[in-house]
Amino acid sequence: MCFVMTVKQAANAPVLEATANPTGQQRSRDTRHREVMKEDPMFESMLIPSSDWLSLLPPLNFETSEALAPNPNPNSDWMAWLDGMSSFTQDSVSPPAFVCPTFANTVSPALTSSSTLIPESPATLNSPFTNKNKRVRSETPDFEDLDDAAKKRARNTEAARKSRARKAARVDSLEAQVDALEGDKARLSTRLAVLESDASSFAQREYELKRRVALLESQLLESHRALLAKQGL
């Protein structure tokens, strides 16, 4: 409690002096703090001379070997560092050597020979015999010399090709049926138009015949009446 009151007094004491002499405020405050710490018995044990503090530190051994001697050429370390950095940059920037990947030859000689491209003339390419031979060769692949994965891929490819061929044939047949039905529709439409025109002409002729029959009946009735009148006389 005494220490707190002393510190408060020491903190409040230089206020008036600071207003009068603002340049010496910090100096007077430090002097007052040192006096208070000397007068207070609580800080007496802490104020130990600097010689006692130095005895607590470990001794410093300064080596005077050749390694600590000054370098006669101060630029040698800098040049060595530049050489090391340049070699490191060249090693890091240089691209790795390209290694060509090797693949196992799992394709049979028959497929290799059949897959060789041979230039052909346009007439030969468009020939139906050539297309037929190509279809026959593609429909009978050789799966004997292939491994399991290659066989599976070849079978899947063959199944997909056959499925596409079936779909194409189905589409072609449906298109042919649609064309035939459209032709039948056109013929039936023409025939219907002819029949409608015939029906209208027949109706007109029937009307004319009915009028003629009515006229003939009226003439026959008049002739019969005239004949009866002559016989009565």
Helices and strands as residue ranges (DSSP letters): H 2-12, H 14-20, G 22-24, H 25-39, G 41-43, H 50-56, G 66-68, H 75-93, H 109-114, H 122-125, H 128-139, H 148-232
